[in-house]
């Protein structure tokens, strides 16, 4: 693994007013591909969160008051440093998170885009003038910082999904406490802290405190944290939403998905199976936007299934740090066993395994299941693994019913030779994002991103949506002469 000027400054530490030992002890960094310990991180305690929240509250006012061009220059410098340290950051993403080299490179590049987008936000209009029925009054509505934003990031795309909230929150004048998952705390947190520190971010504005549920709960419940941005499972998101609701705290929840690709009878099967394979197997299927259900018209279902199985069997699974592979390891044994249980349960219920269905340690073969019905686990559950279940439909109406049968509503895809037909179907699908003649795993930094139903609370990340997500609106009215009232 490549070195930098301070290769071990984060070792067994957290980042909170500089690098220091945590009060919650340490945890090993385990490489999923080998099971080896490759480092140590600090685990934040509730006391660490309390210290961070107090420090962030103090630092936030001067950060928000800093001229916008200086805030922007720090974010741009962070983007430059992220690129300059690409080898080190990519290596950690590969080793710590099981990412392939190509996935790690793309994720880092996307995080740089997030930083540049956030830097540009600082110079955009931050309010609007409204007319008044009162003569001489001016009505100004402006966006003001929330204060301190708590960001709880997942392990699958830890750099991008952390930066997606951290960068715009900072740009808009907030302080941030980032809690990366312990399984991705180096790539998704501690290295990012080094980047921001070197970029000149003032002390106290950003804190990186890795930890598990107790750390996250302390962050969510802290009175000095004005907003929580959470990316993760629907079950945890519901619990966070309940706490924030009781506290009247702003919350953005980007949760799970059971995303469908709909392959209509006029689709290009070769293109559709390419999208289906990419959407199902990218990063071992460990993506909230993973193509978890393949809904295929009966007239082409056999062709689609056979070609998708061919694609699955052609993919190489192995250690991405040692070889050029298509799929790396799953993140842990618990995830592997859950995925395999869904495959076995569905096969026992009548699904046919056309490819895969086997694993070696944490390496799970890309799997294609045919004859999947809506009552099977492979249809109903979010798999979060490299499994492509195929379900047959007879009509466009049935396809829409099958897509909307899930409580989730994150992403969907439609393959058809008619854009108008695809657009018409998209308006009937309950999903925050629908991609016609593409796959479900899509992200563009400037486009609003988010889900419906059990996939989130309607919040959006990306471009102008970030302004509303990470600020509060304040109405200020002004008059030159005080108004005199009847009493």
C-alpha positions in Angstrom: 0.0 0.0 0.0 1.3 3.4 -1.0 2.6 5.8 1.7 2.1 9.6 2.3 3.8 12.1 4.4 1.9 11.0 7.5 1.1 7.4 6.7 -0.2 6.5 10.2 -1.5 9.7 11.6 -5.0 8.2 11.8 -3.8 4.9 13.2 -6.1 4.0 16.3 -7.3 7.7 16.3 -10.3 9.7 15.5 -10.3 13.2 14.0 -11.8 15.8 16.3 -9.9 19.0 16.9 -6.9 17.2 15.5 -5.9 13.6 15.7 -6.4 12.0 19.1 -7.2 8.8 20.8 -10.9 8.0 21.2 -12.6 7.4 24.5 -14.3 4.3 23.0 -11.2 2.2 22.3 -10.0 0.9 19.0 -11.1 -1.7 16.4 -9.1 -3.6 13.8 -9.4 -3.0 10.0 -10.0 -6.3 8.4 -9.4 -6.9 4.7 -12.4 -8.9 3.5 -10.5 -10.7 0.7 -7.9 -12.2 3.0 -9.2 -11.8 6.6 -6.0 -10.1 7.5 -5.8 -7.1 9.9 -4.4 -4.2 7.9 -4.8 -1.4 10.4 -6.5 0.0 13.5 -9.1 2.8 13.9 -10.5 4.7 16.9 -14.1 4.0 17.9 -16.0 7.0 19.0 -17.9 6.9 22.3 -20.9 9.1 23.3 -18.4 11.3 25.1 -16.4 11.7 21.9 -19.6 12.7 20.1 -20.4 15.2 22.8 -17.0 16.8 22.5 -17.3 16.9 18.8 -20.7 18.5 18.9 -19.6 21.2 21.3 -16.5 22.0 19.2 -18.5 22.0 16.0 -21.0 24.5 17.4 -18.2 26.9 18.4 -16.5 26.6 15.0 -19.5 26.8 12.8 -20.3 30.5 13.2 -16.9 31.8 12.0 -17.0 29.2 9.2 -20.4 30.4 8.0 -19.2 34.0 8.2 -16.1 33.3 6.1 -16.3 34.9 2.6 -17.8 32.4 0.1 -14.7 32.5 -2.2 -12.5 31.3 0.7 -14.8 28.4 1.5 -14.9 27.5 -2.1 -11.1 27.6 -2.4 -10.8 25.1 0.5 -13.3 22.7 -1.2 -11.4 23.0 -4.5 -8.1 22.3 -2.8 -9.6 19.3 -1.1 -10.6 18.0 -4.6 -7.1 18.6 -5.8 -5.6 16.7 -2.9 -8.1 13.8 -3.3 -6.8 13.4 -6.8 -3.2 13.8 -5.8 -3.5 11.1 -3.2 -5.4 8.8 -5.6 -3.1 5.8 -5.3 -3.4 5.7 -1.5 -7.1 6.3 -1.3 -7.9 3.8 -4.1 -5.7 1.2 -2.4 -7.6 1.5 0.8 -11.0 1.4 -1.0 -9.9 -1.8 -2.6 -8.4 -3.5 0.4 -10.8 -2.2 3.1 -14.1 -2.3 1.2 -13.5 -5.1 -1.3 -13.9 -2.7 -4.3 -12.5 -3.5 -7.7 -9.8 -1.0 -8.9 -12.2 0.4 -11.5 -15.0 1.0 -8.9 -12.5 2.6 -6.5 -11.2 5.0 -9.3 -14.8 5.9 -10.3 -15.9 6.5 -6.7 -12.9 8.8 -6.0 -13.5 10.7 -9.3 -17.2 11.1 -8.4 -16.2 12.4 -4.9 -14.0 15.0 -6.6 -17.0 16.1 -8.7 -19.1 16.5 -5.6 -16.4 18.8 -4.1 -16.3 20.9 -7.2 -20.1 21.1 -7.4 -20.2 22.1 -3.7 -17.5 24.8 -4.3 -19.7 26.3 -7.1 -22.7 26.3 -4.8 -21.1 29.0 -2.6 -21.5 31.7 -5.2 -25.1 30.9 -6.2 -28.1 33.1 -5.0 -28.9 32.3 -1.4 -32.3 33.9 -1.3 -35.2 35.6 -3.1 -37.2 38.8 -2.8 -41.0 38.6 -2.5 -43.5 41.4 -2.9 -45.3 42.8 0.0 -48.8 44.1 0.5 -47.5 46.6 3.0 -46.2 49.8 1.4 -42.4 50.2 1.9 -41.8 46.7 3.2 -39.2 44.4 1.6 -39.6 40.6 2.0 -36.4 38.6 1.8 -36.3 34.8 2.1 -32.8 33.4 2.5 -31.1 30.1 3.1 -29.2 29.9 6.4 -27.1 27.0 7.7 -28.6 24.4 9.9 -25.6 24.6 12.2 -24.0 21.2 12.7 -24.9 18.3 10.4 -24.3 14.7 11.4 -23.5 12.5 8.5 -23.8 8.7 8.9 -22.3 7.0 5.9 -22.4 3.3 4.7 -19.6 0.9 3.9 -20.4 0.2 0.2 -19.5 3.5 -1.4 -18.1 5.2 1.7 -16.2 8.0 -0.1 -18.9 9.1 -2.5 -21.8 8.7 -0.1 -20.0 10.5 2.7 -18.9 13.3 0.4 -22.4 13.6 -1.0 -23.5 15.1 2.3 -20.2 16.5 3.7 -19.3 18.7 0.8 -22.5 20.6 0.3 -23.1 20.8 4.1 -19.7 22.5 4.4 -20.2 24.7 1.4 -23.4 26.1 2.8 -21.8 27.1 6.1 -22.5 24.1 8.3 -20.1 22.2 10.5 -20.1 18.5 10.0 -19.6 15.4 12.2 -19.0 12.4 9.9 -19.5 8.9 11.3 -18.2 6.4 8.8 -19.0 2.7 9.2 -16.2 0.9 11.1 -15.8 -1.5 8.1 -14.9 1.5 5.8 -13.6 4.1 8.3 -10.2 4.6 6.7 -11.2 5.1 3.0 -14.5 6.7 3.9 -13.5 8.9 6.8 -10.0 9.2 8.2 -8.2 9.7 4.8 -10.9 12.3 4.0 -10.1 14.1 7.3 -6.5 14.3 6.3 -7.5 15.7 2.9 -9.6 18.5 4.5 -7.0 19.2 7.1 -4.3 19.7 4.5 -6.7 21.8 2.4 -6.9 24.3 5.2 -10.4 23.6 6.7 -10.4 25.4 10.1 -10.2 23.2 13.2 -13.5 22.1 14.6 -15.5 22.5 11.4 -15.2 18.8 10.5 -15.0 15.9 12.9 -14.6 12.2 11.8 -15.7 9.8 14.5 -16.0 6.1 13.3 -18.2 3.9 15.3 -21.2 1.5 15.4 -24.8 1.8 16.6 -23.9 3.4 20.0 -21.9 6.1 18.3 -24.6 6.8 15.7 -27.3 6.9 18.3 -25.3 9.5 20.3 -24.9 11.6 17.2 -28.6 11.4 16.2 -29.8 12.3 19.7 -27.4 15.2 20.4 -29.1 18.5 21.0 -26.4 20.4 19.3 -26.6 18.5 16.0 -29.3 20.2 14.0 -29.6 17.7 11.1 -28.9 14.1 10.4 -28.1 12.8 6.9 -28.2 9.0 6.9 -27.5 6.5 4.1 -28.2 2.9 5.0 -30.8 0.3 5.6 -34.5 1.1 5.8 -34.8 -0.5 9.3 -32.2 1.8 10.8 -33.5 4.7 8.8 -36.9 4.3 10.3 -35.5 4.3 13.8 -33.4 7.4 13.1 -36.5 9.1 11.6 -38.5 8.4 14.7 -35.9 10.0 17.0 -35.5 13.0 14.7 -39.2 13.4 14.5 -39.6 13.5 18.2 -36.8 16.0 18.5 -38.1 18.1 15.6 -34.7 17.7 13.9 -34.2 17.9 10.2 -33.4 14.5 8.7 -32.5 13.2 5.2 -32.9 9.5 4.8 -31.5 7.6 1.7 -32.4 4.0 2.4 -32.7 0.6 0.7 -34.1 -0.5 -2.6 -35.4 -3.5 -4.4 -35.0 -2.0 -7.8 -36.5 -3.5 -11.0 -35.4 -3.5 -14.6 -38.4 -3.9 -16.9 -37.5 -5.5 -20.3 -40.4 -5.0 -22.7 -41.2 -7.3 -25.6 -39.6 -4.9 -28.1 -36.4 -4.5 -26.2 -32.8 -5.1 -27.6 -32.0 -8.2 -25.5 -28.3 -7.9 -25.9 -28.3 -4.3 -24.6 -30.9 -5.2 -21.9 -28.8 -8.1 -20.6 -25.7 -5.9 -20.5 -27.6 -3.4 -18.3 -29.0 -6.3 -16.3 -25.6 -7.8 -15.6 -24.0 -4.4 -14.7 -26.8 -3.4 -12.5 -27.0 -6.7 -10.7 -23.3 -7.6 -10.3 -21.4 -4.3 -10.0 -19.6 -4.2 -6.6 -20.9 -7.6 -5.8 -24.4 -6.2 -5.9 -23.8 -4.3 -2.7 -25.5 -1.1 -3.9 -28.8 0.4 -2.8 -29.6 0.9 -6.5 -28.7 -2.7 -7.4 -30.9 -4.2 -10.1 -32.6 -6.7 -7.7 -35.5 -7.7 -9.9 -35.4 -8.5 -13.6 -39.0 -8.3 -15.0 -39.0 -9.7 -18.5 -41.8 -10.1 -21.0 -42.6 -13.8 -21.6 -41.9 -13.6 -25.4 -38.2 -12.9 -24.7 -37.7 -14.2 -21.2 -35.9 -17.4 -22.2 -33.5 -15.5 -24.5 -32.9 -12.9 -21.7 -32.2 -15.5 -19.1 -29.8 -17.6 -21.2 -27.8 -14.5 -22.2 -27.7 -13.1 -18.7 -26.5 -16.4 -17.4 -23.7 -16.4 -20.0 -22.6 -13.0 -18.9 -22.6 -14.1 -15.3 -20.5 -17.2 -16.0 -17.9 -15.1 -17.9 -17.2 -12.8 -14.9 -14.1 -13.3 -12.7 -14.3 -13.3 -8.9 -11.3 -12.8 -6.7 -9.1 -10.5 -4.6 -9.2 -7.1 -6.4 -5.9 -6.0 -4.7 -4.0 -8.9 -6.3 -5.7 -9.4 -9.7 -7.9 -7.6 -12.2 -11.3 -9.1 -11.4 -14.9 -8.2 -12.1 -16.2 -9.0 -8.6 -14.4 -8.8 -5.2 -15.4 -10.2 -1.9 -18.6 -9.5 0.0 -18.1 -7.2 3.1 -18.5 -9.9 5.8 -19.9 -13.4 6.6 -23.2 -12.1 7.8 -23.9 -10.5 4.5 -22.8 -13.6 2.6 -25.0 -15.9 4.7 -28.0 -13.7 4.3 -27.6 -13.6 0.5 -27.1 -17.4 0.3 -30.2 -18.0 2.4 -32.3 -15.9 0.0 -30.9 -17.9 -3.0 -31.4 -21.3 -1.2 -34.9 -20.4 0.0 -36.0 -19.3 -3.5 -34.5 -22.4 -5.1 -36.4 -24.6 -2.7 -39.6 -22.7 -3.6 -39.1 -23.5 -7.3 -36.6 -20.9 -8.7 -34.0 -22.3 -11.1 -30.3 -21.5 -10.6 -29.0 -20.8 -14.1 -25.5 -19.6 -13.0 -23.6 -19.2 -9.7 -25.3 -20.0 -6.4 -21.9 -20.9 -4.9 -19.3 -19.2 -2.8 -15.8 -19.6 -1.4 -15.2 -17.7 1.8 -16.5 -14.2 1.0 -16.4 -14.6 -2.8 -19.9 -15.2 -4.1 -20.3 -16.2 -7.7 -22.6 -13.9 -9.8 -26.0 -15.7 -9.7 -28.9 -15.8 -12.0 -32.3 -17.2 -10.8 -35.1 -18.0 -13.3 -38.8 -18.8 -12.7 -38.9 -16.4 -9.7 -42.4 -15.6 -8.5 -43.6 -12.7 -6.4 -44.0 -14.8 -3.3 -40.3 -15.8 -3.2 -37.7 -14.2 -1.0 -35.6 -13.3 -4.1 -38.4 -11.1 -5.3 -39.6 -9.6 -2.0 -36.4 -8.9 -0.2 -33.5 -6.4 -0.9 -30.7 -8.9 -1.7 -27.7 -6.6 -1.6 -25.6 -9.2 -3.3 -24.7 -10.5 -6.8 -28.0 -12.1 -7.6 -30.3 -11.5 -10.6 -33.8 -12.9 -10.1 -35.9 -13.1 -13.3 -39.7 -12.8 -13.2 -41.9 -13.1 -16.2 -44.8 -10.7 -17.1 -47.4 -10.7 -19.8 -48.4 -7.1 -20.3 -47.2 -3.5 -19.6 -49.9 -3.3 -16.9 -48.6 -6.4 -15.1 -45.1 -5.1 -15.3 -46.1 -1.9 -13.6 -48.0 -3.8 -10.9 -44.9 -6.0 -10.3 -42.6 -3.0 -10.0 -44.9 -1.3 -7.5 -45.5 -4.4 -5.5 -42.4 -3.6 -3.5 -42.5 -1.1 -0.6 -39.2 0.3 -1.9 -39.2 3.1 -4.5 -35.6 4.0 -5.2 -34.7 3.3 -8.8 -36.0 1.5 -11.8 -35.1 0.9 -15.5 -37.1 0.2 -18.6 -35.8 -1.3 -21.8 -37.8 -0.6 -25.0 -37.2 0.5 -28.6 -39.9 3.2 -28.0 -38.9 6.1 -25.9 -42.5 7.4 -25.7 -43.7 4.0 -24.4 -40.9 4.0 -21.8 -41.7 7.5 -20.8 -45.4 6.7 -20.4 -44.6 3.7 -18.2 -42.2 5.7 -16.1 -45.0 8.0 -14.9 -46.8 5.0 -13.5 -43.8 3.6 -11.6 -43.3 4.6 -8.0 -39.6 5.3 -7.9 -37.5 8.4 -7.4 -35.4 7.6 -10.5 -36.3 5.8 -13.7 -33.8 5.2 -16.4 -35.0 4.3 -19.9 -32.7 2.0 -21.9 -30.1 2.0 -19.1 -29.7 0.2 -15.7 -30.7 1.2 -12.2 -27.3 2.1 -10.8 -26.9 5.7 -11.9 -25.6 8.9 -10.2 -24.9 12.3 -11.6 -23.7 14.8 -9.0 -25.8 17.7 -10.3 -29.1 15.8 -10.6 -31.5 15.4 -7.6 -31.1 11.9 -6.2 -33.4 10.1 -3.9 -36.2 7.6 -3.4 -39.9 7.2 -2.5 -41.7 4.9 -0.1 -39.4 2.7 2.1 -36.4 4.0 0.1 -36.3 7.4 1.8 -38.2 10.4 3.2 -38.3 12.3 0.0 -35.1 14.3 0.5 -32.8 14.8 -2.4 -29.1 15.2 -3.0 -27.5 16.8 -6.0 -27.3 20.3 -7.5 -29.8 22.9 -6.4 -31.6 20.3 -4.2 -28.6 20.4 -1.9 -29.4 24.0 -1.0 -32.8 23.1 0.4 -31.5 19.9 2.0 -28.7 21.4 4.1 -30.1 24.8 5.0 -33.2 26.3 6.6 -35.3 29.1 5.1 -35.5 32.4 7.0 -37.9 35.2 6.2 -36.6 38.7 6.9 -38.9 41.7 6.3 -37.4 45.3 6.3 -39.0 48.7 6.4 -37.2 52.1 6.6 -39.9 53.6 8.8 -41.3 51.6 11.8 -44.9 50.6 11.3 -47.4 52.1 13.8 -50.3 49.8 14.8 -53.7 50.7 16.4 -52.5 49.7 19.8 
